Structure formats: structure tokens, C-alpha cells
């Protein structure tokens, strides 16, 4: 995977290519003026590329996924305050985390300075109705969010960069909320 650097609303950023130079594939093509996609990352098994998608920039927020083997797409919707500078996915792919953002960032979130845990939910088929060709369309869902850590004293010029512990009991992040930069962990595997 690689990305084209540049102003996000002017480039198709996320791509894959085989090591021999064959198979150049764009992961996301912009369809709206000012649409942006970036901060791309792989799932732990390498099967899915996830990325921050805004349709358009600063208005509507998604964490979008692209299945590398099939090209299937899945978009999870986020509320403005849930948008995060960076996202991550648990090792088993069942949970997501975000590191929030301050009111000066792209989401302009009035209350977004939190470490979040996200539980994904898919939008079910309505009454079992399937559109012809629906396998090639985007599957949609949304996140049920849980606020884990209040980051109101954190200066977001330092990005927290959340990650799950391998045992999925903790979310680890860095913060300057106490002044110097420290590494913190918040428990998610509650009894």
C-alpha cells in the first residue's frame, strides 16, 4: 500500500501495487467535491485497508474499509465528536478505537477530545430486499461509541495514536495531558 501525498481533496490518496510493479489499484476514488480520504492502515490480518473518509471534508464522517482480495467496501458512520485523528482496529477485527480531536481540527468537534472505543454495527437488509448488483455496492454501518478517556487537557499537536494490546484488554496511547509525554493504557476488557 502507498499513498499520493498532497492536499487530500485534490488527490486520490490510497493505492496498492504488487512488488513487481503490476496491479496498480486505487482504493478509493473521490466522487464529491472536497471529499477526502486518508490516514490509511491495514487490519492486523492484512485483509482490509481502513481509512478516514469525509463526504465532504469536515461535514460527514466515516471509517471506510476496502477488502483487498475482493474489492468489497464497508463504511461505518461517525458523529462529528467521534471523528478521530487516527483510528485503529482490534487484532480480531471486532472493535475499533479512535483518539479524538480538538475543535481546531477538520471535524471542528465541540466535544471530541476523548479516547473512544467503537463497536461496529451493520445496517441490516430492509425486509430482506436486495438490489440487483448489491454485492458490488458499499455496505454501510455505524459505530456505537464508548468514551474511555477524557483528553480535555491534551494538546493535539501531539497525536495520541491509539493501538490495541495483542490480548485486546487495553488501548494504549500517548498523551501530554499531564505536561510531559507519557504512554497510557486504558482497560477495555472490563469484568
PyMOL commands that place a pseudoatom at each C-alpha (Angstrom):
pseudoatom trace, name=CA, resn=UNK, resi=1, chain=A, elem=C, hetatm=0, pos=[0.000, 0.000, 0.000]
pseudoatom trace, name=CA, resn=UNK, resi=2, chain=A, elem=C, hetatm=0, pos=[1.160, 3.529, -0.652]
pseudoatom trace, name=CA, resn=UNK, resi=3, chain=A, elem=C, hetatm=0, pos=[-0.388, 6.971, -0.762]
pseudoatom trace, name=CA, resn=UNK, resi=4, chain=A, elem=C, hetatm=0, pos=[-0.140, 10.001, -3.010]
pseudoatom trace, name=CA, resn=UNK, resi=5, chain=A, elem=C, hetatm=0, pos=[0.791, 12.903, -0.797]
pseudoatom trace, name=CA, resn=UNK, resi=6, chain=A, elem=C, hetatm=0, pos=[-0.817, 16.238, -1.423]
pseudoatom trace, name=CA, resn=UNK, resi=7, chain=A, elem=C, hetatm=0, pos=[-3.902, 18.206, -0.498]
pseudoatom trace, name=CA, resn=UNK, resi=8, chain=A, elem=C, hetatm=0, pos=[-6.378, 15.454, 0.342]
pseudoatom trace, name=CA, resn=UNK, resi=9, chain=A, elem=C, hetatm=0, pos=[-9.299, 16.974, -1.584]
pseudoatom trace, name=CA, resn=UNK, resi=10, chain=A, elem=C, hetatm=0, pos=[-7.139, 17.127, -4.725]
pseudoatom trace, name=CA, resn=UNK, resi=11, chain=A, elem=C, hetatm=0, pos=[-5.598, 13.633, -4.811]
pseudoatom trace, name=CA, resn=UNK, resi=12, chain=A, elem=C, hetatm=0, pos=[-6.815, 10.058, -4.887]
pseudoatom trace, name=CA, resn=UNK, resi=13, chain=A, elem=C, hetatm=0, pos=[-4.566, 9.162, -1.990]
pseudoatom trace, name=CA, resn=UNK, resi=14, chain=A, elem=C, hetatm=0, pos=[-4.718, 5.427, -1.191]
pseudoatom trace, name=CA, resn=UNK, resi=15, chain=A, elem=C, hetatm=0, pos=[-3.325, 2.819, -3.629]
pseudoatom trace, name=CA, resn=UNK, resi=16, chain=A, elem=C, hetatm=0, pos=[-1.901, -0.700, -3.698]
pseudoatom trace, name=CA, resn=UNK, resi=17, chain=A, elem=C, hetatm=0, pos=[0.632, -2.210, -6.067]
pseudoatom trace, name=CA, resn=UNK, resi=18, chain=A, elem=C, hetatm=0, pos=[2.414, -5.572, -6.342]
pseudoatom trace, name=CA, resn=UNK, resi=19, chain=A, elem=C, hetatm=0, pos=[6.133, -5.649, -5.581]
pseudoatom trace, name=CA, resn=UNK, resi=20, chain=A, elem=C, hetatm=0, pos=[6.880, -6.276, -9.285]
pseudoatom trace, name=CA, resn=UNK, resi=21, chain=A, elem=C, hetatm=0, pos=[5.052, -3.067, -10.264]
pseudoatom trace, name=CA, resn=UNK, resi=22, chain=A, elem=C, hetatm=0, pos=[1.921, -4.797, -11.587]
pseudoatom trace, name=CA, resn=UNK, resi=23, chain=A, elem=C, hetatm=0, pos=[-1.610, -4.484, -10.265]
pseudoatom trace, name=CA, resn=UNK, resi=24, chain=A, elem=C, hetatm=0, pos=[-1.789, -0.767, -9.515]
pseudoatom trace, name=CA, resn=UNK, resi=25, chain=A, elem=C, hetatm=0, pos=[-5.172, -0.319, -7.779]
pseudoatom trace, name=CA, resn=UNK, resi=26, chain=A, elem=C, hetatm=0, pos=[-6.809, 2.812, -6.409]
pseudoatom trace, name=CA, resn=UNK, resi=27, chain=A, elem=C, hetatm=0, pos=[-8.506, 2.039, -3.088]
pseudoatom trace, name=CA, resn=UNK, resi=28, chain=A, elem=C, hetatm=0, pos=[-10.873, 4.988, -3.123]
pseudoatom trace, name=CA, resn=UNK, resi=29, chain=A, elem=C, hetatm=0, pos=[-11.948, 7.323, -5.915]
pseudoatom trace, name=CA, resn=UNK, resi=30, chain=A, elem=C, hetatm=0, pos=[-13.391, 10.681, -4.898]
pseudoatom trace, name=CA, resn=UNK, resi=31, chain=A, elem=C, hetatm=0, pos=[-16.991, 11.253, -6.043]
pseudoatom trace, name=CA, resn=UNK, resi=32, chain=A, elem=C, hetatm=0, pos=[-17.803, 14.561, -4.284]
pseudoatom trace, name=CA, resn=UNK, resi=33, chain=A, elem=C, hetatm=0, pos=[-16.207, 17.965, -4.433]
pseudoatom trace, name=CA, resn=UNK, resi=34, chain=A, elem=C, hetatm=0, pos=[-13.982, 18.347, -1.328]
pseudoatom trace, name=CA, resn=UNK, resi=35, chain=A, elem=C, hetatm=0, pos=[-14.254, 14.652, -0.418]
pseudoatom trace, name=CA, resn=UNK, resi=36, chain=A, elem=C, hetatm=0, pos=[-11.178, 13.417, 1.441]
pseudoatom trace, name=CA, resn=UNK, resi=37, chain=A, elem=C, hetatm=0, pos=[-9.733, 10.017, 2.361]
pseudoatom trace, name=CA, resn=UNK, resi=38, chain=A, elem=C, hetatm=0, pos=[-6.557, 9.321, 4.291]
pseudoatom trace, name=CA, resn=UNK, resi=39, chain=A, elem=C, hetatm=0, pos=[-4.766, 8.095, 7.428]
pseudoatom trace, name=CA, resn=UNK, resi=40, chain=A, elem=C, hetatm=0, pos=[-4.974, 4.649, 5.886]
pseudoatom trace, name=CA, resn=UNK, resi=41, chain=A, elem=C, hetatm=0, pos=[-3.989, 1.487, 7.793]
pseudoatom trace, name=CA, resn=UNK, resi=42, chain=A, elem=C, hetatm=0, pos=[-4.215, -2.293, 7.439]
pseudoatom trace, name=CA, resn=UNK, resi=43, chain=A, elem=C, hetatm=0, pos=[-6.236, -4.646, 9.607]
pseudoatom trace, name=CA, resn=UNK, resi=44, chain=A, elem=C, hetatm=0, pos=[-3.926, -6.944, 11.581]
pseudoatom trace, name=CA, resn=UNK, resi=45, chain=A, elem=C, hetatm=0, pos=[-4.503, -9.810, 9.120]
pseudoatom trace, name=CA, resn=UNK, resi=46, chain=A, elem=C, hetatm=0, pos=[-3.748, -7.557, 6.142]
pseudoatom trace, name=CA, resn=UNK, resi=47, chain=A, elem=C, hetatm=0, pos=[-7.094, -8.370, 4.532]
pseudoatom trace, name=CA, resn=UNK, resi=48, chain=A, elem=C, hetatm=0, pos=[-8.653, -4.902, 4.853]
pseudoatom trace, name=CA, resn=UNK, resi=49, chain=A, elem=C, hetatm=0, pos=[-7.392, -1.376, 4.323]
pseudoatom trace, name=CA, resn=UNK, resi=50, chain=A, elem=C, hetatm=0, pos=[-9.181, 1.106, 6.584]
pseudoatom trace, name=CA, resn=UNK, resi=51, chain=A, elem=C, hetatm=0, pos=[-9.159, 4.887, 6.133]
pseudoatom trace, name=CA, resn=UNK, resi=52, chain=A, elem=C, hetatm=0, pos=[-10.728, 8.135, 7.344]
pseudoatom trace, name=CA, resn=UNK, resi=53, chain=A, elem=C, hetatm=0, pos=[-13.350, 9.217, 4.778]
pseudoatom trace, name=CA, resn=UNK, resi=54, chain=A, elem=C, hetatm=0, pos=[-15.166, 12.543, 4.837]
pseudoatom trace, name=CA, resn=UNK, resi=55, chain=A, elem=C, hetatm=0, pos=[-18.011, 13.230, 2.384]
pseudoatom trace, name=CA, resn=UNK, resi=56, chain=A, elem=C, hetatm=0, pos=[-17.276, 16.132, 2.004]
pseudoatom trace, name=CA, resn=UNK, resi=57, chain=A, elem=C, hetatm=0, pos=[-14.361, 17.331, 4.135]
pseudoatom trace, name=CA, resn=UNK, resi=58, chain=A, elem=C, hetatm=0, pos=[-15.421, 18.343, 7.635]
pseudoatom trace, name=CA, resn=UNK, resi=59, chain=A, elem=C, hetatm=0, pos=[-19.125, 17.592, 7.077]
pseudoatom trace, name=CA, resn=UNK, resi=60, chain=A, elem=C, hetatm=0, pos=[-19.904, 13.850, 7.154]
pseudoatom trace, name=CA, resn=UNK, resi=61, chain=A, elem=C, hetatm=0, pos=[-17.551, 11.292, 8.728]
pseudoatom trace, name=CA, resn=UNK, resi=62, chain=A, elem=C, hetatm=0, pos=[-16.872, 7.616, 8.016]
pseudoatom trace, name=CA, resn=UNK, resi=63, chain=A, elem=C, hetatm=0, pos=[-14.298, 4.953, 8.731]
pseudoatom trace, name=CA, resn=UNK, resi=64, chain=A, elem=C, hetatm=0, pos=[-14.170, 3.155, 5.404]
pseudoatom trace, name=CA, resn=UNK, resi=65, chain=A, elem=C, hetatm=0, pos=[-12.810, -0.305, 4.668]
pseudoatom trace, name=CA, resn=UNK, resi=66, chain=A, elem=C, hetatm=0, pos=[-11.682, -1.982, 1.456]
pseudoatom trace, name=CA, resn=UNK, resi=67, chain=A, elem=C, hetatm=0, pos=[-11.260, -5.774, 1.317]
pseudoatom trace, name=CA, resn=UNK, resi=68, chain=A, elem=C, hetatm=0, pos=[-8.050, -6.251, -0.665]
pseudoatom trace, name=CA, resn=UNK, resi=69, chain=A, elem=C, hetatm=0, pos=[-8.908, -9.710, -2.076]
pseudoatom trace, name=CA, resn=UNK, resi=70, chain=A, elem=C, hetatm=0, pos=[-12.457, -8.914, -3.214]
pseudoatom trace, name=CA, resn=UNK, resi=71, chain=A, elem=C, hetatm=0, pos=[-12.729, -5.131, -3.522]
pseudoatom trace, name=CA, resn=UNK, resi=72, chain=A, elem=C, hetatm=0, pos=[-15.764, -5.190, -1.203]
pseudoatom trace, name=CA, resn=UNK, resi=73, chain=A, elem=C, hetatm=0, pos=[-16.350, -1.923, 0.688]
pseudoatom trace, name=CA, resn=UNK, resi=74, chain=A, elem=C, hetatm=0, pos=[-17.731, -1.244, 4.158]
pseudoatom trace, name=CA, resn=UNK, resi=75, chain=A, elem=C, hetatm=0, pos=[-18.306, 2.231, 5.590]
pseudoatom trace, name=CA, resn=UNK, resi=76, chain=A, elem=C, hetatm=0, pos=[-19.004, 2.915, 9.274]
pseudoatom trace, name=CA, resn=UNK, resi=77, chain=A, elem=C, hetatm=0, pos=[-20.598, 6.279, 10.039]
pseudoatom trace, name=CA, resn=UNK, resi=78, chain=A, elem=C, hetatm=0, pos=[-19.327, 8.526, 12.844]
pseudoatom trace, name=CA, resn=UNK, resi=79, chain=A, elem=C, hetatm=0, pos=[-20.798, 11.534, 14.600]
pseudoatom trace, name=CA, resn=UNK, resi=80, chain=A, elem=C, hetatm=0, pos=[-18.776, 14.773, 14.470]
pseudoatom trace, name=CA, resn=UNK, resi=81, chain=A, elem=C, hetatm=0, pos=[-17.489, 14.454, 18.063]
pseudoatom trace, name=CA, resn=UNK, resi=82, chain=A, elem=C, hetatm=0, pos=[-16.428, 10.834, 17.379]
pseudoatom trace, name=CA, resn=UNK, resi=83, chain=A, elem=C, hetatm=0, pos=[-14.144, 11.733, 14.474]
pseudoatom trace, name=CA, resn=UNK, resi=84, chain=A, elem=C, hetatm=0, pos=[-10.554, 10.959, 15.394]
pseudoatom trace, name=CA, resn=UNK, resi=85, chain=A, elem=C, hetatm=0, pos=[-7.151, 11.993, 14.128]
pseudoatom trace, name=CA, resn=UNK, resi=86, chain=A, elem=C, hetatm=0, pos=[-6.303, 8.292, 13.908]
pseudoatom trace, name=CA, resn=UNK, resi=87, chain=A, elem=C, hetatm=0, pos=[-8.275, 5.087, 14.178]
pseudoatom trace, name=CA, resn=UNK, resi=88, chain=A, elem=C, hetatm=0, pos=[-7.214, 1.509, 14.790]
pseudoatom trace, name=CA, resn=UNK, resi=89, chain=A, elem=C, hetatm=0, pos=[-8.840, -1.916, 14.707]
pseudoatom trace, name=CA, resn=UNK, resi=90, chain=A, elem=C, hetatm=0, pos=[-8.518, -4.721, 17.246]
pseudoatom trace, name=CA, resn=UNK, resi=91, chain=A, elem=C, hetatm=0, pos=[-6.426, -7.783, 16.342]
pseudoatom trace, name=CA, resn=UNK, resi=92, chain=A, elem=C, hetatm=0, pos=[-9.580, -9.857, 15.776]
pseudoatom trace, name=CA, resn=UNK, resi=93, chain=A, elem=C, hetatm=0, pos=[-11.318, -7.107, 13.765]
pseudoatom trace, name=CA, resn=UNK, resi=94, chain=A, elem=C, hetatm=0, pos=[-14.332, -6.827, 16.085]
pseudoatom trace, name=CA, resn=UNK, resi=95, chain=A, elem=C, hetatm=0, pos=[-13.625, -3.466, 17.753]
pseudoatom trace, name=CA, resn=UNK, resi=96, chain=A, elem=C, hetatm=0, pos=[-12.243, -0.098, 16.702]
pseudoatom trace, name=CA, resn=UNK, resi=97, chain=A, elem=C, hetatm=0, pos=[-10.647, 2.754, 18.616]
pseudoatom trace, name=CA, resn=UNK, resi=98, chain=A, elem=C, hetatm=0, pos=[-10.161, 6.450, 17.938]
pseudoatom trace, name=CA, resn=UNK, resi=99, chain=A, elem=C, hetatm=0, pos=[-8.013, 9.112, 19.551]
pseudoatom trace, name=CA, resn=UNK, resi=100, chain=A, elem=C, hetatm=0, pos=[-10.435, 12.034, 19.182]
pseudoatom trace, name=CA, resn=UNK, resi=101, chain=A, elem=C, hetatm=0, pos=[-9.559, 15.543, 18.086]
pseudoatom trace, name=CA, resn=UNK, resi=102, chain=A, elem=C, hetatm=0, pos=[-9.808, 19.138, 19.193]
pseudoatom trace, name=CA, resn=UNK, resi=103, chain=A, elem=C, hetatm=0, pos=[-12.103, 21.886, 17.945]
pseudoatom trace, name=CA, resn=UNK, resi=104, chain=A, elem=C, hetatm=0, pos=[-9.403, 23.353, 15.659]
pseudoatom trace, name=CA, resn=UNK, resi=105, chain=A, elem=C, hetatm=0, pos=[-9.148, 20.173, 13.558]
pseudoatom trace, name=CA, resn=UNK, resi=106, chain=A, elem=C, hetatm=0, pos=[-11.057, 19.227, 10.417]
pseudoatom trace, name=CA, resn=UNK, resi=107, chain=A, elem=C, hetatm=0, pos=[-14.174, 17.978, 12.241]
pseudoatom trace, name=CA, resn=UNK, resi=108, chain=A, elem=C, hetatm=0, pos=[-14.456, 21.160, 14.350]
pseudoatom trace, name=CA, resn=UNK, resi=109, chain=A, elem=C, hetatm=0, pos=[-15.803, 18.888, 17.086]
pseudoatom trace, name=CA, resn=UNK, resi=110, chain=A, elem=C, hetatm=0, pos=[-17.079, 20.843, 20.094]
pseudoatom trace, name=CA, resn=UNK, resi=111, chain=A, elem=C, hetatm=0, pos=[-16.604, 17.815, 22.418]
pseudoatom trace, name=CA, resn=UNK, resi=112, chain=A, elem=C, hetatm=0, pos=[-14.249, 15.452, 20.591]
pseudoatom trace, name=CA, resn=UNK, resi=113, chain=A, elem=C, hetatm=0, pos=[-11.289, 15.255, 22.970]
pseudoatom trace, name=CA, resn=UNK, resi=114, chain=A, elem=C, hetatm=0, pos=[-11.734, 11.620, 24.053]
pseudoatom trace, name=CA, resn=UNK, resi=115, chain=A, elem=C, hetatm=0, pos=[-10.203, 8.212, 23.545]
pseudoatom trace, name=CA, resn=UNK, resi=116, chain=A, elem=C, hetatm=0, pos=[-13.055, 6.192, 22.029]
pseudoatom trace, name=CA, resn=UNK, resi=117, chain=A, elem=C, hetatm=0, pos=[-13.932, 2.536, 21.792]
pseudoatom trace, name=CA, resn=UNK, resi=118, chain=A, elem=C, hetatm=0, pos=[-16.205, 1.746, 18.842]
pseudoatom trace, name=CA, resn=UNK, resi=119, chain=A, elem=C, hetatm=0, pos=[-18.450, -1.276, 18.431]
pseudoatom trace, name=CA, resn=UNK, resi=120, chain=A, elem=C, hetatm=0, pos=[-19.415, -1.636, 14.777]
pseudoatom trace, name=CA, resn=UNK, resi=121, chain=A, elem=C, hetatm=0, pos=[-22.974, -2.378, 13.713]
pseudoatom trace, name=CA, resn=UNK, resi=122, chain=A, elem=C, hetatm=0, pos=[-24.025, -3.126, 10.157]
pseudoatom trace, name=CA, resn=UNK, resi=123, chain=A, elem=C, hetatm=0, pos=[-27.189, -1.684, 8.638]
pseudoatom trace, name=CA, resn=UNK, resi=124, chain=A, elem=C, hetatm=0, pos=[-29.398, -4.735, 8.053]
pseudoatom trace, name=CA, resn=UNK, resi=125, chain=A, elem=C, hetatm=0, pos=[-31.131, -5.501, 4.786]
pseudoatom trace, name=CA, resn=UNK, resi=126, chain=A, elem=C, hetatm=0, pos=[-34.582, -3.952, 4.942]
pseudoatom trace, name=CA, resn=UNK, resi=127, chain=A, elem=C, hetatm=0, pos=[-37.215, -6.707, 4.826]
pseudoatom trace, name=CA, resn=UNK, resi=128, chain=A, elem=C, hetatm=0, pos=[-34.692, -8.985, 3.096]
pseudoatom trace, name=CA, resn=UNK, resi=129, chain=A, elem=C, hetatm=0, pos=[-34.746, -6.836, -0.047]
pseudoatom trace, name=CA, resn=UNK, resi=130, chain=A, elem=C, hetatm=0, pos=[-31.588, -6.990, -2.161]
pseudoatom trace, name=CA, resn=UNK, resi=131, chain=A, elem=C, hetatm=0, pos=[-30.875, -4.681, -5.059]
pseudoatom trace, name=CA, resn=UNK, resi=132, chain=A, elem=C, hetatm=0, pos=[-29.580, -6.248, -8.258]
pseudoatom trace, name=CA, resn=UNK, resi=133, chain=A, elem=C, hetatm=0, pos=[-25.795, -5.976, -8.216]
pseudoatom trace, name=CA, resn=UNK, resi=134, chain=A, elem=C, hetatm=0, pos=[-25.755, -5.165, -4.493]
pseudoatom trace, name=CA, resn=UNK, resi=135, chain=A, elem=C, hetatm=0, pos=[-22.651, -7.291, -3.957]
pseudoatom trace, name=CA, resn=UNK, resi=136, chain=A, elem=C, hetatm=0, pos=[-20.649, -4.602, -5.748]
pseudoatom trace, name=CA, resn=UNK, resi=137, chain=A, elem=C, hetatm=0, pos=[-22.161, -1.759, -3.675]
pseudoatom trace, name=CA, resn=UNK, resi=138, chain=A, elem=C, hetatm=0, pos=[-20.914, -0.338, -0.378]
pseudoatom trace, name=CA, resn=UNK, resi=139, chain=A, elem=C, hetatm=0, pos=[-22.173, -1.974, 2.818]
pseudoatom trace, name=CA, resn=UNK, resi=140, chain=A, elem=C, hetatm=0, pos=[-22.977, 0.629, 5.458]
pseudoatom trace, name=CA, resn=UNK, resi=141, chain=A, elem=C, hetatm=0, pos=[-22.924, 0.611, 9.209]
pseudoatom trace, name=CA, resn=UNK, resi=142, chain=A, elem=C, hetatm=0, pos=[-22.318, 2.838, 12.185]
pseudoatom trace, name=CA, resn=UNK, resi=143, chain=A, elem=C, hetatm=0, pos=[-20.367, 2.801, 15.427]
pseudoatom trace, name=CA, resn=UNK, resi=144, chain=A, elem=C, hetatm=0, pos=[-21.735, 2.576, 18.940]
pseudoatom trace, name=CA, resn=UNK, resi=145, chain=A, elem=C, hetatm=0, pos=[-19.178, 4.631, 20.806]
pseudoatom trace, name=CA, resn=UNK, resi=146, chain=A, elem=C, hetatm=0, pos=[-17.899, 4.469, 24.360]
pseudoatom trace, name=CA, resn=UNK, resi=147, chain=A, elem=C, hetatm=0, pos=[-15.813, 7.304, 25.778]
pseudoatom trace, name=CA, resn=UNK, resi=148, chain=A, elem=C, hetatm=0, pos=[-12.867, 5.806, 27.641]
pseudoatom trace, name=CA, resn=UNK, resi=149, chain=A, elem=C, hetatm=0, pos=[-10.505, 8.679, 28.498]
pseudoatom trace, name=CA, resn=UNK, resi=150, chain=A, elem=C, hetatm=0, pos=[-11.206, 12.395, 28.797]
pseudoatom trace, name=CA, resn=UNK, resi=151, chain=A, elem=C, hetatm=0, pos=[-8.466, 14.132, 26.765]
pseudoatom trace, name=CA, resn=UNK, resi=152, chain=A, elem=C, hetatm=0, pos=[-9.583, 17.705, 27.546]
pseudoatom trace, name=CA, resn=UNK, resi=153, chain=A, elem=C, hetatm=0, pos=[-6.124, 18.588, 28.902]
pseudoatom trace, name=CA, resn=UNK, resi=154, chain=A, elem=C, hetatm=0, pos=[-4.297, 17.006, 25.943]
pseudoatom trace, name=CA, resn=UNK, resi=155, chain=A, elem=C, hetatm=0, pos=[-2.621, 19.251, 23.323]
pseudoatom trace, name=CA, resn=UNK, resi=156, chain=A, elem=C, hetatm=0, pos=[-3.489, 17.596, 19.996]
pseudoatom trace, name=CA, resn=UNK, resi=157, chain=A, elem=C, hetatm=0, pos=[-0.353, 18.891, 18.300]
pseudoatom trace, name=CA, resn=UNK, resi=158, chain=A, elem=C, hetatm=0, pos=[0.842, 15.546, 19.707]
pseudoatom trace, name=CA, resn=UNK, resi=159, chain=A, elem=C, hetatm=0, pos=[-1.355, 12.876, 18.134]
pseudoatom trace, name=CA, resn=UNK, resi=160, chain=A, elem=C, hetatm=0, pos=[-2.285, 10.133, 20.636]
pseudoatom trace, name=CA, resn=UNK, resi=161, chain=A, elem=C, hetatm=0, pos=[-2.192, 7.272, 18.055]
pseudoatom trace, name=CA, resn=UNK, resi=162, chain=A, elem=C, hetatm=0, pos=[-4.306, 4.581, 19.747]
pseudoatom trace, name=CA, resn=UNK, resi=163, chain=A, elem=C, hetatm=0, pos=[-3.473, 0.897, 19.432]
pseudoatom trace, name=CA, resn=UNK, resi=164, chain=A, elem=C, hetatm=0, pos=[-4.953, -2.271, 20.918]
pseudoatom trace, name=CA, resn=UNK, resi=165, chain=A, elem=C, hetatm=0, pos=[-2.863, -4.561, 23.090]
pseudoatom trace, name=CA, resn=UNK, resi=166, chain=A, elem=C, hetatm=0, pos=[-2.451, -8.022, 21.493]
pseudoatom trace, name=CA, resn=UNK, resi=167, chain=A, elem=C, hetatm=0, pos=[-4.707, -9.563, 24.169]
pseudoatom trace, name=CA, resn=UNK, resi=168, chain=A, elem=C, hetatm=0, pos=[-7.402, -6.899, 23.443]
pseudoatom trace, name=CA, resn=UNK, resi=169, chain=A, elem=C, hetatm=0, pos=[-7.634, -5.927, 27.107]
pseudoatom trace, name=CA, resn=UNK, resi=170, chain=A, elem=C, hetatm=0, pos=[-6.156, -2.425, 26.720]
pseudoatom trace, name=CA, resn=UNK, resi=171, chain=A, elem=C, hetatm=0, pos=[-5.972, 0.535, 24.376]
pseudoatom trace, name=CA, resn=UNK, resi=172, chain=A, elem=C, hetatm=0, pos=[-2.520, 2.101, 24.514]
pseudoatom trace, name=CA, resn=UNK, resi=173, chain=A, elem=C, hetatm=0, pos=[-1.895, 5.754, 23.543]
pseudoatom trace, name=CA, resn=UNK, resi=174, chain=A, elem=C, hetatm=0, pos=[0.445, 8.640, 24.237]
pseudoatom trace, name=CA, resn=UNK, resi=175, chain=A, elem=C, hetatm=0, pos=[-0.551, 11.943, 25.785]
pseudoatom trace, name=CA, resn=UNK, resi=176, chain=A, elem=C, hetatm=0, pos=[0.789, 15.204, 27.156]
pseudoatom trace, name=CA, resn=UNK, resi=177, chain=A, elem=C, hetatm=0, pos=[-2.277, 15.772, 29.375]
pseudoatom trace, name=CA, resn=UNK, resi=178, chain=A, elem=C, hetatm=0, pos=[-0.031, 15.858, 32.464]
pseudoatom trace, name=CA, resn=UNK, resi=179, chain=A, elem=C, hetatm=0, pos=[2.641, 18.025, 30.804]
pseudoatom trace, name=CA, resn=UNK, resi=180, chain=A, elem=C, hetatm=0, pos=[5.418, 15.688, 29.621]
pseudoatom trace, name=CA, resn=UNK, resi=181, chain=A, elem=C, hetatm=0, pos=[4.607, 12.985, 27.068]
pseudoatom trace, name=CA, resn=UNK, resi=182, chain=A, elem=C, hetatm=0, pos=[3.714, 9.655, 28.681]
pseudoatom trace, name=CA, resn=UNK, resi=183, chain=A, elem=C, hetatm=0, pos=[2.350, 6.371, 27.395]
pseudoatom trace, name=CA, resn=UNK, resi=184, chain=A, elem=C, hetatm=0, pos=[-1.013, 5.432, 28.880]
pseudoatom trace, name=CA, resn=UNK, resi=185, chain=A, elem=C, hetatm=0, pos=[-3.264, 2.383, 28.721]
pseudoatom trace, name=CA, resn=UNK, resi=186, chain=A, elem=C, hetatm=0, pos=[-6.985, 2.206, 29.362]
pseudoatom trace, name=CA, resn=UNK, resi=187, chain=A, elem=C, hetatm=0, pos=[-8.695, -1.081, 30.127]
pseudoatom trace, name=CA, resn=UNK, resi=188, chain=A, elem=C, hetatm=0, pos=[-11.402, -2.237, 27.753]
pseudoatom trace, name=CA, resn=UNK, resi=189, chain=A, elem=C, hetatm=0, pos=[-11.796, -5.822, 28.935]
pseudoatom trace, name=CA, resn=UNK, resi=190, chain=A, elem=C, hetatm=0, pos=[-13.911, -4.996, 31.940]
pseudoatom trace, name=CA, resn=UNK, resi=191, chain=A, elem=C, hetatm=0, pos=[-15.235, -7.787, 34.224]
for i in range(1, 191): cmd.bond("trace and resi %d" % i, "trace and resi %d" % (i + 1))
show_as sticks, trace
zoom trace
